Amino acid sequence: MDDPDTLPVAGDPCSIREATGRPRSRHSPSYPQQVRGPGADTSPRFLLLGKAGLGHFCSPSPFSFHASMPAPSETISPSLEGGVILPEPPGLADIQDYQQQAPARSSSHAGAPQEQWRPLEERLERLEAQMMELGEQNKELQARVRQLESCECRPASPQCWGLGRAWPEGARWEPDTCTACVCQDGAVHCDPKPDLPHCHGCSHNGQTYGNGETFSPDACTTCHCLEGTITCTQKPCPRGPCPEPGTCCPHCEPGCPGGHRDGETWQPEPCVICTCQAGTMRCQGPSCAELNCLESYTPPGECCPVCRPGCEYEGRPYEEGANFLSSADPCLQCSCLRSLVRCAPIKCPPSPCPEPVLRPGHCCPTCQGCTEGGSRWDHGQEWTAPGDPCRICRCLEGHIQCRQRECSSLCPYPARPHPGTCCPLCDGCFLNGREYRSGEPVGSGDPCSRCHCANGSVQCEPLPCPPVPCRHPGRMPGQCCPVCDGCEYQGHQYQSEETFRLQERGRCIRCSCQAGEVSCEEQACPVAPCTLPDSGPQLCPACVLDGEEFAEGVQWEPDGQPCTACSCHDGVPMCGAVLCSPPPCQHPTQLPGACCPSCESCTYHGQVYANGRNFTDADSPCRACRCEAGTVRCSLVDCPPTTCARPQSGPDQCCPRCPDCILEEQVFVDGESFSHPRDPCQECRCQEGHAHCRPRACPRAPCAHPLPGTCCQNDCNGCAFGGKEYPNGADFPHPSDPCRQCRCLSGSVQCLSRRCPPLPCPEPVLLPGECCPQCPATSSGCPRPGGGVPARHLEHFSQPDDPCRRCLCLDGSVSCQRLPCPPAPCSHPRQGPCCPSCDGCLYQGKDFASGERFPSPTASCHVCLCWEGNVSCEPRACAPAQCPFPARGDCCPACDGCEYLGESYLSGQEFPDPREPCNLCTCLGGFVTCGRQPCEPLGCSHPLTPAGHCCPTCQGCLYHGVTAAHGETLPDPLDPSCSLCTCQEGSVRCQKKPCPPALCPHPSPGPCFCPVCHSCLTQGQEHQDGAEFEGPPGSCEWCRCQAGQVSCVRLQCPPLSCPLQVMEQGGCCPRCRGCLAHGEEHPEGSSWVHPQSPCSSCMCHEGVVTCARVQCVSSCAQPHRGLSDCCPRCSDCEHEGRKYEPGESFQPGADPCEVCICELQPEGPPSLQCHRRQCPSLVGCPASQLLPPGPQHCCPTCAQALSNCTEGLLGSEVAPPDPCYTCQCQDLTWLCIHQACPELSCPPSERHTPPGSCCPECRECVVEAEGRRVADGESWRDPSNACITCSCHRGRVECHLEECPALSCPQGWAKVREAGSCCERCQAPAQSCAHEGRAVASGERWAVDVCTTCSCVAGTVSCQSQRCPPLSCGPVSAASRAVG
């Protein structure tokens, strides 16, 4: 460089940086100042403008820059061919110095003009010499410029090669009839012509190519055919310093010195990168990011400086990114970012209380208490939220924090909480949707067990059974306790009096069941003696079955019939089903192909379960069952405690559980916190089956005009101002003042009046609508990257590929700088377009949206929430496990295994019971069931479990609680006096003691069921000697036991005098049949009270039932009638001076049909009741056969037998001789009912009974209340009650009550009833009435005497007298009442 005080600017060799470090652009509108150096104090400087333009002359290469500068000895001529030499004007200081010296000289040398002009002449001479020197230097420079212009390399325009020639950009040609090609961006694109079927392949230069084929039409081109389209590319040409032109590369492309080809990049120094472009070598230093820190350094081996991390503030060091409070002012929040400390005052939130208090050491005032809904609480005070007893709230510094109360249940079935409380209690049970008090019975589904609620748990116990007076009671179907109506013997049930046989080891045992007692005896098989023939060998009888011969007494199993046993007796084969011994379990299984059930598995409710299998009862899902050695044992499921106040039980669900929440078709467990599926800006929580959602609280934005984020408006990476959004660093005009310019800086907007730049022109122009004057000549603009409208002078703009840099156009020159980023007000910001943004989170290298929940990558079982750039993690909410022993899952307890007594087990795993060594437990889906350890099946029936062992062995016997060693014989514990038992290899065999033979044909069982002849045993019953008894059912024999022998004779039936005789089913002799009435049979001659009418009496006579109302007769002067009496009674049993005892009857008068009976009373002395006798109905008796009653007889009789009610007459009715009866044939019995007669009003002397009628009649009616008589058929109205209308019907008075409709009168009107009318009517307000000299208001009522009432209606007085009922009194009573 010629000038030692100037240096080229890095990255722009066409700018010169002065020694002071301030850049000076070549595009500056002002003239450059003189640079005064040694030996060149007054020499002017010139600017050389070549015809190629200043930009072409100033090459960015440092090498070309040195080549273009003149040598120190060279001069610049005033004129250049194709260019203009502009002499730099003298500096401002020189001009001022010259103007100041001129007056001084003129004043001092006024008399010597020659001396005055001599210095100017000398200067002019020196100037001319310098101009001559500059002209010589200019000539050399012109020669150099012409040489450079002749060697200038221009990039060749893109061309394509095809058909042996070069095609310019955009040229089109057709190599054949099916293809059209075009040159585009230096590449050949060929496509088939449309609508030509024969061109589906590819055709090029007359050649056809298949789809997918690659070919080369010449040495410089490679083409590919794909679906009728040909794509051709030119082979790469070598690049370098002008190789020999060839066929493929006809143009020469210059290279760079040093053998570098065009486009090559290399690194001559560690921090310098050079590139060869169009023959020019361009080198530049590293592109380092701009730093915004106080102190920076360049690490070893690096090219760019970096900020020194950390900060020092108030004498204390802080790490990069640290947030801290100022020690001098605790209300200042500071942060260390890029080695700079930024502090801002803490903003206090508005206080929710009226009088906040500023406490020492705090910046913001806080509340002393909490206020909500008119209630106030002190700091730290806790209370239960009103309306929700499960929510506990606490006051903390003026803020109310509420949490859900956690309930712990100490019982499996707690009762629901009391009203106003939260947690369930163990003072009752809640089971299957129903509440039970403690001690209240609970249904168990098992009729033989009794369950009750006991303080939140269910306890069951079998029903107590009374003791039975027999040794082998049986169990009847539908009963829980054994009874003596049958027998249970060796696991089988037998009915009473049933005889059965058992077969053990070839012995025949015959047993019988008698009222819960079982007696057995061994039957000896008869031995058939061999007959000795007269000649030949001895032959014993044998049996032949299916072609096989079996010896006498042999037992065998036929082929193909495993469940059949045969034996040979007296040459006759006898086969029968194998008798199975009862299995020692309650739920054995009949295996296919086996004869007898076994205990290898359990058959329960039609399903087969293997031993050791745990399952749920299909009929009761709340019962867990286990199959152990063929027996199923079930118990109620223990449900886990619930954490909510109101758990629910669904169908087919045993244990109650807290309800889940369903939101947007997603299921969330109770107590879980989650983000809304469609709106991440809402935070939700599942509680009691309902999802409660609310908007998340937005943090306060640290800027004045933030952009709206995903949920909150706190994005300070831009500005929202005047209804528009602007990026960070953008300049924009004020929306209302065009002369104010605004700038967006980190969410804050600064608007200032535009400062007009100084203009280099003498006469600037103010254009309309502009705020600043402009020069008439427009400054040159700047090209925008990527094309588009060029940027104007002084216009700010951003680069499309880097929006984080802000550029300025200065008269064609562009200067850019990176926008500063504000500190992010969050802990985990993610990288935005330019700066860190809190509109999301960058956590552990992953991006998360605001409001998004995600599993914690560092802590298992934790869930994190990204909210406005901050990440908070909390343990995952777990739903309560639906099993009592859940396994520890990855995060939450799961029912895919079990944790039992501190140990973990897999589902389906069996393990020994830690508490009982002989028990085996199974884990199944979080449920643990323990039962007796299954033991291997043994071949003995009564094994013994030795001490210290879990499983029994066959080395001894345990029989009904008695232990016996192998080979030991002992009395039978069930029948010690008659049987002996022996232990053989774990099985007990018992047999009856032998009995002496009985000498009678019908012996009876004696002691030990041995046959004796003291009594007779027949048909399973024992009869003593000399006893007589009925023979077998249906035999009609009468038997007698004598000396052990039974003799029977045919029964002789006694003669019967009754006409109706029936033979009972299974009977021998007929019996007299009574009468069937009302579903019951009554014997002949009996009497009874009618079931539907207690004052009616029925009697049975010769199969005819006659029912009639009891006719009462009075035999005393003052009879009395009780509430349940049909007839009046006399207070004592005395008549005409004679006393009668209870039960005695007599005839009170001459009428033989009257009878009196002395009867006992529940309270008081006996009383006398009299009535007329009832005569039977003579159905079917002709009038000629009727016989009148004889002396002292009441009822007539029939000379012939009465007709019978047969099946052919069922339902028919007949009229007996007595017209007061109606008879109907029902149940093979004539049922005759007496007709009831109505009461008559006329005296008895005036009554008459028409011929053929039953009831008497009157010709007229007597109205006692009115003292008058009414003719038959006449009607009248009751004078005491106008609503009653009566009529006379054959002496019977019939009255009817008239019903009045509802009446509603207008206001002020009165309801009145006119005389002789029944119903009221509405009448306007009327006048008062006068009665006995006083005025009575309308509607007023008053009593004249005890029987008369009067009222005033519409000015008229109306009086009514009460009607007294008729009395029937005796002469004594009537006289006394008359006196009274």
Salt bridges, closest charged atoms under 4 A:
ASP12 OD1 - ARG26 NH1 3.82
GLU18 OE1 - ARG22 NH2 3.70
GLU18 OE2 - ARG24 NH1 3.21
GLU74 OE2 - ARG144 NH2 3.89
GLU81 OE1 - ARG146 NH1 3.77
ASP94 OD1 - ARG36 NH2 3.10
GLU149 OE1 - LYS51 NZ 3.57
GLU152 OE1 - ARG154 NH2 3.73
GLU174 OE1 - LYS193 NZ 2.77
GLU253 OE1 - ARG239 NH1 2.73
ASP262 OD2 - ARG239 NH1 3.81
GLU264 OE2 - HIS260 ND1 3.47
GLU295 OE2 - ARG308 NE 2.90
ASP378 OD1 - ARG376 NH1 3.10
GLU397 OE2 - ARG359 NH2 2.63
ASP427 OD2 - HIS418 NE2 3.39
GLU435 OE2 - ARG416 NE 2.92
GLU440 OE2 - ARG434 NH2 3.61
GLU461 OE2 - ARG450 NH2 3.77
GLU504 OE1 - ARG507 NH2 3.73
GLU517 OE1 - ARG471 NE 3.04
GLU521 OE2 - ARG510 NH1 3.85
GLU522 OE1 - ARG507 NH1 3.98
ASP617 OD1 - HIS605 ND1 3.41
ASP617 OD2 - ARG623 NE 3.69
ASP619 OD2 - HIS605 ND1 3.17
GLU628 OE2 - ARG626 NE 3.02
GLU628 OE1 - ARG633 NH1 3.50
ASP660 OD2 - ARG657 NH2 3.12
GLU664 OE2 - ARG678 NE 2.95
GLU683 OE1 - ARG696 NH1 3.84
GLU683 OE2 - ARG853 NH2 3.58
ASP731 OD1 - ARG743 NE 2.86
ASP731 OD2 - HIS796 ND1 3.36
ASP731 OD2 - ARG806 NH2 1.87
GLU795 OE2 - ARG784 NH2 2.64
GLU795 OE1 - ARG792 NE 3.87
GLU874 OE2 - ARG853 NH1 3.82
GLU899 OE2 - ARG888 NH2 3.02
ASP913 OD1 - ARG915 NE 3.89
ASP975 OD1 - ARG471 NH1 3.84
GLU1028 OE2 - ARG1040 NH1 3.18
GLU1064 OE2 - ARG1071 NE 2.66
GLU1081 OE2 - ARG1071 NH1 3.24
GLU1102 OE2 - HIS1101 NE2 3.77
ASP1125 OD2 - ARG1129 NE 3.25
GLU1134 OE1 - LYS1139 NZ 3.90
GLU1136 OE2 - HIS1135 NE2 3.57
ASP1151 OD2 - ARG1172 NH1 2.59
GLU1159 OE1 - ARG1129 NH1 3.07
GLU1246 OE2 - ARG1269 NH2 2.91
GLU1257 OE2 - ARG1290 NH1 3.28
GLU1260 OE2 - ARG1269 NH1 2.95
GLU1266 OE1 - ARG1268 NE 2.43
ASP1278 OD2 - ARG1363 NH1 2.94
GLU1294 OE2 - ARG1292 NH2 2.71
GLU1298 OE1 - ARG1277 NH1 3.86
GLU1314 OE2 - ARG1321 NE 2.57
GLU1320 OE2 - ARG1313 NH2 3.76
GLU1332 OE2 - HIS1331 NE2 3.74
